Amino acid sequence: MRKKKSIPQLSPLKVIVPIVIIAIVTLIFVSPTTINTLSGGSTTNYKIPYTVNTISNEKITLSDYQGKGVIFYFTGASCIPCKAQLPYIVNAYNSYKSTGKIQVFSFDIQGNSISSLVAWKNDNGITWKVCQDTGMTMSTYFSIYSMPTLVVCDKNGNEINRYVGSQNESTINSIFASLGA
């Protein structure tokens, strides 16, 4: 009687790890791009049902920003691509904040301490709201898998665009111009 050869079983890690590595390498080496454009939604109910705390312990209900375009900036204080585009975001926000039509929120998804985020905010001249994404609530809500990611929402909280990877100054300016016009 012949002995059957057994087929070696692959552990889930041996399957998942290469897929994750390929995804990360793709995100790093593929040029940053707009991921999707969405539209529609309710004109009466704000779409983002969360209250968040800033690093200065200010409680913010996101629906209070109905009527404004909102940019959610998912970042990390020590993220190199995030640092590359940050000056463009600061400059664009400073140019458009007086219109009252745009609000920016940064969400740290690296798990940095409050003190390091306060230093990051101060060192970079950031005047918008900065939050820790404790429990990954906002990054889960928006399905954020890498940083930097900019999620652009209309005045009703509907996602209208998403930018993954470090964006150039021209792209950042056009994002703000589209919301501040």
N, C-alpha and C positions, 0 to 999 in steps of 0.2 A: 504494500500500500504506500502510495506516495504521500509525503508530508507536504501539506499546504504551506505556502509562504504567506506570511502575514504582511499586510500593507501597513507601513508605518503611519501612525496618526500624527498629524501636525497639531501642535498646540495652538490655541487661538493667538498667542503672542507672536508666533512665527508667521502668522498670516497678517495680523493687524499692524505690527511694527513696520514692515516694509511699505505698507500702504500709507501710513502716517508719514514716514520719511519722504516718500515720493510727493505727497501733498505739500509738505513743508518746503521741500526743494523747489517745487513748482511755484509756490507763492513767493519765494525769495528771488528766483531768477526770471520769472515771467514779468514783463513790464506791468506796472500798475495800470489799472483800467477801471472803468465804470462796470460794476457787476450787473446791476439791473436797474430798470426804470419802472416804477409802479405808479399807478394813479387810481383815482376813484375813492370810494369810501363815503362815509357819512359827513354831511355838512353841519350836523348839530351836535354829535357826540365826539368828544376828543378821543382819539384812538389809544393813547398810551396811559394805562390805568395805574400809574405808580407814583408814590411819594418817595423821595430820596433825601438823604442827608448829605450836605456838603462837608468839606473838610473843616469848615468853621462851625460845624454842628447846626447849620441852618436847615430846617425841614422845608422841602420844596415839593409841592404837588404839581406834577407836570401839566395837568389840565389847566392850571392857571396861566399857561402860556398859549392857550388857544388864541388864534388870531395873529400869531407870529410864526415865521419860519424858524425851525429849530434844527441846529446841527449838533448831533451827538458825536463826540470825538472819543473813540475808544483807543487808549494809549497806555503808555508806561513811561515813567520818569527816566528810566535808563535805556529805553528802546532807541536804537540808533536811527532807523528810518523815521521814527516819530520826531526825533530831534531835528531831522533834516527839514521837515515841512512845518514845524511849529512856528518859526518866525513869519512864514507866509500867513498862517492862520491868525496870529496876533496882529499883524499889520492890516489884514482884511477886516478883522473884527473891529479894530480901532477906527477904520474908515467908515464902517457901516452901522456901528452901534448907536450913533446919534439919530438914525432914522427910526429907531424903536421897533423895527420890523423883524429883527433877527435876535435869537438867543443861542448861545453856545453853551454846551455842557461837556466837560471832559469827564470821562470815567476811566479811572486807573484799573486796568485788568491784570497788573503784575503783582498786586498784593503789597504795594509799598506802604510804609507807615505814614500816618498823618503828618508827622514832622517832616519827613522827606518830601511829601507832596506840597506842604506849605513852602518849603525851600524852593522846590521846582517851580511853583506858581510865582513866587516872588522873584526868583532869578531870571525868569523868562518874561516878566511884565504881563502876566495873564490877569485879565480883569473879569473874566467870565466865571461861572460856577464850576468848581472842581469837586468831584465826588470819588470816593472809593466804591468800586463795584463789589461791595461785600456780599458774599453769597452768589456772585455772578448773576444777579437778577436781571440787570439791563442787558448784559452781553448774551444771556440766554434768551431773553425776549426778542432781541434782534438777530439771534443766531450768529454771533461774532466768533470767528475762529482764528483771526490773526490781527495784528496791529502794525501800523495804524489803520484804523477803519473810520471813515466818516459816513454817518448815516444822516441823510438830509430829509427832513420832514416838512410838509406844508403846514399851513395855519391850523389844520384840523388834526394834525398828528399822523397823517398818512405818509408812509415812506415814499419819497419820489425819486430818490437816487442813493446810490451807495458807492463809495470809493474805497478800494482796498489797496494798501501800499502807499508809499510816500508820493504825494502829488506835487507837481511843480507850481510855481507862483501863479502862472496864468490860469491853471485849473482851479486853484483855490479862489482866485479873484472872481472867476466866472461863477463859482458856486455861490459866493456871497452876493454877487450882482443879481443872480437869478432870484434870490430871496428878498433882496433889499430894494428891488425896482418898484 
